[in-house]
Every structure is written in structure tokens, then in C-alpha cells.
Amino acid sequence: MGKTTGFIEYVRCDPPLREAAERVQDWEEFHLPIPEAARKEQGARCMNCGVPFCQAGILWEGAPFGCPLHNLIPEWNDMIMSGNWSHALARLLKTNNFPEFTGRVCPAPCERACLCRMYEDAVTIRDNELCVIEKGFELGKVKPRYAPHRSGQKVAVVGSGPAGLAVADQLNHRGHSVTIVEREEHPGGLLTYGIPNMKLPKEIVARRVALMEEEGVTFATGTDASVPQVAQRLLEEYDAVVLCCGAERPRPLGLDVAGVSGVYFAAAYLKAAIQRQQFGIEPEVPTAEGRDVVIIGTGDTAGDCVATALRQGCASVTQLVRRKREDYLDTAGRLPSGYAQEEALALFGQDPRRFSAQVKELLKGEDGTLTAVVTTGGDTLPCQLLIAATGAAGCREDVCRAFGVEVDRTEENSCRTNVDNVFIAGDMRRGQSLVVWAIAEGRAAAAQVDRFLSGYTNLR
């Protein structure tokens, strides 16, 4: 450790944000970089603890605690401090295939486990991570890595989200020939179709996809593996198949929506917004422009829906939160706000959240168009677009049926299924989770597939 007193000398410095009222006018990233000298100071704040809990990667009281990828955080923080960007990049890529994704969208469970947080602010681990990988690209240090030899074994990965990409990246570098089968026209899964551009620009996803293609991974987009004939062909032509189709089945809303138009789940709404904004496609799901929007939910996805509705020009936006306000207060008794709440406050002058409230009844016009919602508190809110960000209930069953997979029969702590050469990973196996957990799942699945094909593995 180069700066033994760094955590005493320097304070936490988060990257500045573009002004909320300004950034809602476009879809560009809103985090601004800090000078390199300041970033080195942030690396110097890492105490290089005897037991670095930031690397733990466990569930503690039901919440993720520490990095699931077991990133070598003190090592590359030390390298940031000394300006050794090449070594920092090498240590980061040893455990994380896609730091440019996690550095932007991960909620940083590593920082919740940082020992500095016991006394003051945690180290800016996520921002340091993003700086290392982007510095690597800037300096030309991120280059294609080719497998020294090919095994002759073929693997099909169904789904190109973070788990599928991680599986493919690991197995390709191991020497297996990997084809990623993707239902959509563009690869990336959740990264492309589920996370708004201002949080994860699509050119960042495309940059990684292009790098993987250069390294030998094949992408077959526009191919739906839930079609039995497609699934059968994959089973016949490939030595192993890994299903990484995500948790796409939404949790039931619990409302009578029969004959009501204007009610959508968050995944469908965000996907439509990205298709419209990024790819010039006009989907069936409407824009929020000129509409009163009500969003059910309080997680990151709900926040993304709020921010998207604001950028689309909604007339108003209300976010209904089931739990009471006191449940969200920090140790100082303050109510933390995410980027979306800050933007709503800047545009409409008030926090969009209403606590201890849920939708009790839907009101519609004669043509079935949603006009308002009645909350459990008895309030009637004007609403022409209701978005349910209530989480996922599991994976799509049609994909499982096509491959003969019984999801409930996967072995404990294993990605093996009841079909000998079919594996399962990511949200499809563990349920809705974080991008960083999906990458960890993909790496674990790749090791098991490699052992299945080769008889041993050196992947981790």
C-alpha cells in the first residue's frame, strides 16, 4: 500500500452531475469525470484492509454485501494512486469481464462493505473501477485477446445479457467456439433494452460486442430459441447449451386490467422507449409525452421509468411506494433521493414519491382508456399511463419447454439442469438480480461447462 494515511488525508469526491433541469432534455450520460489527480487521491483513500470486506460477495441480511465478482479492489486502488493504469487494468479484468457496465449501473455493494464507511464515507470503488476500464480503452490497453488454441468443442449461449456475455467471453478465451443466440435484433439483452441510455450508452455495449466478435464469438441475432425447431437444432449441433434468458416473467399486478388500455410493465415500457429513442422503431407501447404517469415501485427500475417519462415530456409523474417513508430514512433522518427523483423535483417542484400508497382501483373511459387511479389512501390521481415496476416472477417457460429443462430441478449451487448438456445461468437461474451478480453467474456457469467439455477447468 503506497499511501498509508490516504484515508485520513483525503475526503470522498463523487463525480459531479449535470444539472437536473438540463440533463432531462437529452439522453446523454449525466455523470462528469473528475481530474486524474483527484482520481488518484480517491484511490489513495483505500486502506488496503487486512480483511477487505469489499471483496466478500455474500448476501448479508438479505442484501448483497461486497462484490460478487470478488474484485481485487485494494490492488487496483493502489495502482490508481500510483498512476500504474496498465497494472490496475490487468488486476480489474482478472475478475470482471465488463467493468464498463458495472462501473455505470452497479449499486456498489462493495461500497456498503467498505471499512472506511464505518467512520466516514466509503471509498469511491465503483467510480474508480469505471475510470480504470475507460482509461484502458483511452490508452489502447484494451485489446483483443485470442485463445492460444481451439478445443474443437462448440457451445451455444442463448441470451446476450450480462450473464450470457460473461459465459461466452470466458469459454471463448478458454478455446471453445461460442455462438450467442439472441431473440432481439441487437445483442446486449438487459444492457441494451432494459437500461436507459443516460445510464448506459448503447455505444458502450456495442464497443464490447465488437471486441468479442473480433476475439471469435459469433452473434446470431433475430433468432428465437423458444421455437422448438431452433432449440432442437442447437441441441444437435452444439456440445453444450447455456440458457441465459433472464427473468422476463413479470410479477402479477393484482389489479383487474381486463379491457383497460394504458397499463404496462416496466420492462416493456423501457424497451419501447429505447427502441424509439435509440433504434428509430415505433413500438406499440406509447410514449409518456403529454400524459399523467403513475409508476408503481421503488427500485432502480422504477427510477429509470421516472427518468424516462420525464425525458419523453410527461405532463406529471407520480411514484407510488408501498412502504412508509420512515423505512427509507438514512442515519441522519434524511430521505435519500436518486437521480430520477432529483430530476422530477427540478421539473415539477416536488418529489414524485408517495409513500404508504398503492393502486386500489383503475378508472377508465367508455372506450377502455385509462383515465385515473384510486390509491389505497383514497386519493384519485389522473393517469393515462400506469407503469408497474414490481419485479419479476421468474423466467419464460417457453424457452425451458423447448429444451426440455425443468428449472426447479437444477442442482444446488450448480448450473446443471436435468438435460445432460444444457446449463442455466444468470437471472434465469437465481431470479431477478444485479448486473454484477449476472456476470458472476456467467463466470460460474462457464467453469462448469468447461469442466463438462474438458474434464477439468482453470476458469474461476
GIWO-V880861 format. One record per pair of residues at least 12 apart in sequence whose ideal C-beta (glycine too) atoms are under 7 Angstrom apart, sorted by the first residue. I is the first residue (numbers start at 1). J is the second residue. If there is no record, write none. Layout:
i:I j:J
i:I j:J
This chain:
i:1 j:48
i:1 j:78
i:2 j:78
i:2 j:81
i:2 j:82
i:3 j:44
i:3 j:81
i:6 j:44
i:6 j:45
i:6 j:81
i:7 j:45
i:7 j:47
i:7 j:116
i:10 j:41
i:10 j:44
i:10 j:45
i:12 j:121
i:12 j:124
i:13 j:34
i:13 j:38
i:13 j:42
i:13 j:124
i:14 j:124
i:15 j:31
i:15 j:32
i:15 j:33
i:15 j:34
i:15 j:127
i:16 j:32
i:17 j:30
i:17 j:31
i:17 j:32
i:18 j:30
i:18 j:32
i:20 j:342
i:20 j:343
i:20 j:346
i:21 j:346
i:21 j:347
i:23 j:198
i:24 j:310
i:24 j:311
i:24 j:343
i:24 j:347
i:27 j:197
i:27 j:198
i:27 j:277
i:27 j:311
i:28 j:198
i:29 j:198
i:29 j:201
i:30 j:198
i:30 j:339
i:39 j:80
i:39 j:128
i:39 j:131
i:40 j:80
i:40 j:81
i:40 j:83
i:42 j:123
i:42 j:124
i:42 j:128
i:43 j:77
i:43 j:78
i:43 j:80
i:43 j:81
i:43 j:128
i:44 j:81
i:45 j:116
i:45 j:123
i:46 j:74
i:46 j:77
i:46 j:78
i:46 j:123
i:47 j:115
i:47 j:116
i:48 j:74
i:48 j:78
i:49 j:74
i:49 j:115
i:52 j:73
i:52 j:74
i:53 j:66
i:53 j:113
i:53 j:115
i:54 j:66
i:54 j:67
i:54 j:73
i:54 j:110
i:54 j:113
i:54 j:114
i:54 j:125
i:55 j:67
i:55 j:70
i:55 j:71
i:55 j:73
i:56 j:113
i:57 j:69
i:57 j:70
i:64 j:109
i:64 j:434
i:65 j:109
i:65 j:112
i:65 j:113
i:66 j:109
i:66 j:110
i:66 j:113
i:67 j:109
i:67 j:110
i:67 j:436
i:68 j:436
i:68 j:437
i:68 j:440
i:69 j:95
i:69 j:96
i:69 j:436
i:69 j:439
i:69 j:440
i:70 j:95
i:71 j:92
i:71 j:95
i:71 j:96
i:71 j:110
i:72 j:91
i:72 j:94
i:72 j:95
i:73 j:110
i:73 j:125
i:75 j:91
i:76 j:88
i:76 j:91
i:76 j:92
i:76 j:132
i:77 j:123
i:77 j:128
i:79 j:91
i:80 j:128
i:80 j:132
i:85 j:132
i:85 j:135
i:85 j:136
i:85 j:139
i:86 j:141
i:88 j:132
i:89 j:132
i:89 j:133
i:89 j:136
i:89 j:141
i:92 j:129
i:92 j:132
i:92 j:133
i:96 j:439
i:97 j:166
i:97 j:169
i:97 j:439
i:98 j:162
i:98 j:165
i:98 j:208
i:98 j:439
i:99 j:129
i:99 j:130
i:99 j:132
i:99 j:133
i:100 j:130
i:100 j:133
i:100 j:134
i:100 j:204
i:100 j:208
i:101 j:162
i:101 j:191
i:101 j:200
i:101 j:435
i:102 j:129
i:102 j:435
i:102 j:436
i:103 j:126
i:103 j:129
i:103 j:130
i:103 j:133
i:104 j:130
i:104 j:199
i:104 j:200
i:105 j:195
i:105 j:199
i:105 j:200
i:105 j:435
i:106 j:126
i:106 j:434
i:106 j:435
i:106 j:436
i:107 j:300
i:107 j:434
i:108 j:125
i:108 j:126
i:110 j:125
i:111 j:123
i:111 j:125
i:111 j:126
i:144 j:211
i:144 j:214
i:144 j:215
i:145 j:173
i:145 j:215
i:146 j:215
i:147 j:172
i:147 j:173
i:147 j:174
i:147 j:175
i:147 j:216
i:149 j:175
i:150 j:175
i:150 j:177
i:151 j:175
i:151 j:176
i:151 j:453
i:151 j:454
i:153 j:176
i:153 j:177
i:153 j:239
i:153 j:453
i:154 j:177
i:154 j:238
i:154 j:239
i:155 j:171
i:155 j:176
i:155 j:178
i:155 j:238
i:155 j:239
i:155 j:240
i:155 j:242
i:155 j:449
i:156 j:179
i:156 j:181
i:156 j:234
i:156 j:238
i:156 j:241
i:157 j:178
i:157 j:180
i:157 j:181
i:157 j:242
i:157 j:244
i:158 j:181
i:158 j:225
i:158 j:241
i:158 j:242
i:158 j:243
i:158 j:244
i:158 j:245
i:158 j:399
i:159 j:182
i:159 j:189
i:159 j:243
i:159 j:244
i:159 j:245
i:159 j:246
i:160 j:180
i:160 j:182
i:160 j:187
i:160 j:188
i:160 j:189
i:160 j:219
i:161 j:189
i:161 j:190
i:161 j:191
i:161 j:244
i:161 j:246
i:161 j:426
i:161 j:438
i:162 j:190
i:162 j:191
i:162 j:435
i:162 j:438
i:162 j:439
i:162 j:442
i:163 j:244
i:163 j:425
i:163 j:426
i:163 j:427
i:163 j:438
i:163 j:439
i:163 j:441
i:163 j:442
i:164 j:180
i:164 j:189
i:164 j:244
i:164 j:426
i:164 j:442
i:165 j:442
i:166 j:439
i:166 j:442
i:166 j:443
i:166 j:446
i:167 j:242
i:167 j:244
i:167 j:425
i:167 j:442
i:167 j:445
i:167 j:446
i:168 j:180
i:168 j:212
i:168 j:217
i:169 j:212
i:170 j:443
i:170 j:446
i:170 j:459
i:171 j:446
i:171 j:449
i:171 j:450
i:172 j:215
i:172 j:216
i:172 j:217
i:174 j:450
i:174 j:459
i:176 j:453
i:178 j:217
i:179 j:218
i:179 j:220
i:180 j:217
i:180 j:218
i:180 j:219
i:180 j:220
i:181 j:220
i:181 j:223
i:181 j:225
i:181 j:234
i:182 j:219
i:182 j:220
i:182 j:221
i:182 j:223
i:183 j:223
i:183 j:224
i:184 j:221
i:185 j:221
i:185 j:222
i:186 j:221
i:187 j:209
i:187 j:219
i:187 j:221
i:188 j:205
i:188 j:209
i:189 j:246
i:190 j:246
i:191 j:205
i:192 j:205
i:193 j:271
i:193 j:274
i:194 j:267
i:194 j:270
i:194 j:271
i:195 j:304
i:196 j:270
i:196 j:274
i:196 j:304
i:196 j:307
i:196 j:308
i:197 j:274
i:197 j:277
i:197 j:278
i:198 j:307
i:199 j:304
i:202 j:278
i:225 j:399
i:225 j:402
i:226 j:396
i:226 j:398
i:226 j:399
i:226 j:402
i:227 j:402
i:228 j:402
i:231 j:402
i:231 j:403
i:235 j:403
i:239 j:421
i:239 j:453
i:240 j:421
i:240 j:423
i:240 j:449
i:240 j:452
i:240 j:453
i:241 j:403
i:241 j:421
i:241 j:422
i:242 j:423
i:242 j:425
i:242 j:445
i:242 j:449
i:243 j:399
i:243 j:403
i:243 j:405
i:243 j:422
i:243 j:424
i:243 j:428
i:244 j:425
i:244 j:426
i:244 j:428
i:244 j:442
i:245 j:395
i:245 j:396
i:245 j:399
i:245 j:428
i:246 j:395
i:246 j:426
i:246 j:427
i:246 j:428
i:247 j:392
i:247 j:394
i:247 j:395
i:247 j:427
i:247 j:428
i:247 j:431
i:247 j:432
i:248 j:392
i:248 j:395
i:248 j:396
i:249 j:392
i:249 j:393
i:249 j:394
i:249 j:395
i:249 j:396
i:250 j:265
i:250 j:267
i:250 j:392
i:250 j:393
i:251 j:390
i:251 j:391
i:251 j:392
i:251 j:393
i:253 j:388
i:253 j:390
i:255 j:359
i:255 j:362
i:257 j:362
i:259 j:368
i:260 j:362
i:260 j:364
i:260 j:368
i:260 j:370
i:261 j:368
i:261 j:369
i:261 j:370
i:262 j:369
i:262 j:370
i:262 j:384
i:262 j:385
i:262 j:386
i:263 j:370
i:263 j:386
i:264 j:285
i:264 j:387
i:265 j:388
i:266 j:297
i:266 j:301
i:266 j:302
i:266 j:305
i:266 j:387
i:266 j:388
i:266 j:389
i:268 j:285
i:269 j:285
i:269 j:305
i:269 j:387
i:270 j:304
i:270 j:305
i:270 j:308
i:272 j:285
i:273 j:308
i:273 j:312
i:286 j:385
i:287 j:312
i:288 j:309
i:288 j:312
i:288 j:314
i:288 j:385
i:289 j:312
i:289 j:313
i:289 j:314
i:290 j:313
i:290 j:315
i:291 j:314
i:291 j:315
i:291 j:384
i:291 j:385
i:292 j:315
i:292 j:316
i:292 j:382
i:292 j:383
i:292 j:384
i:293 j:309
i:293 j:314
i:293 j:316
i:293 j:317
i:293 j:385
i:293 j:387
i:294 j:318
i:294 j:320
i:294 j:373
i:294 j:381
i:294 j:383
i:294 j:386
i:295 j:317
i:295 j:319
i:295 j:387
i:295 j:389
i:296 j:320
i:296 j:358
i:296 j:359
i:296 j:388
i:296 j:389
i:296 j:390
i:297 j:388
i:297 j:389
i:297 j:390
i:298 j:321
i:299 j:389
i:301 j:389
i:302 j:319
i:302 j:389
i:303 j:338
i:303 j:339
i:303 j:340
i:304 j:340
i:305 j:387
i:305 j:389
i:306 j:319
i:306 j:340
i:306 j:344
i:306 j:352
i:307 j:339
i:307 j:340
i:307 j:343
i:310 j:343
i:310 j:344
i:310 j:347
i:316 j:348
i:317 j:344
i:317 j:352
i:318 j:352
i:318 j:354
i:318 j:381
i:319 j:352
i:319 j:353
i:319 j:354
i:320 j:354
i:320 j:357
i:320 j:358
i:320 j:359
i:320 j:375
i:321 j:353
i:321 j:354
i:321 j:355
i:321 j:357
i:322 j:358
i:323 j:355
i:324 j:355
i:324 j:356
i:325 j:355
i:337 j:351
i:341 j:353
i:357 j:375
i:357 j:376
i:357 j:377
i:358 j:375
i:358 j:376
i:359 j:373
i:359 j:375
i:360 j:374
i:360 j:375
i:360 j:376
i:361 j:374
i:370 j:383
i:370 j:384
i:370 j:386
i:371 j:384
i:373 j:386
i:391 j:432
i:392 j:432
i:394 j:431
i:395 j:407
i:395 j:428
i:403 j:419
i:403 j:422
i:404 j:419
i:405 j:417
i:405 j:418
i:405 j:419
i:405 j:422
i:405 j:424
i:406 j:418
i:407 j:424
i:410 j:424
i:410 j:429
i:414 j:448
i:415 j:429
i:415 j:444
i:415 j:445
i:415 j:448
i:416 j:448
i:423 j:445
i:423 j:448
i:423 j:449
i:425 j:441
i:425 j:442
i:425 j:445
i:426 j:438
i:426 j:441
i:426 j:442
i:429 j:441
i:446 j:459
i:447 j:459
i:447 j:460
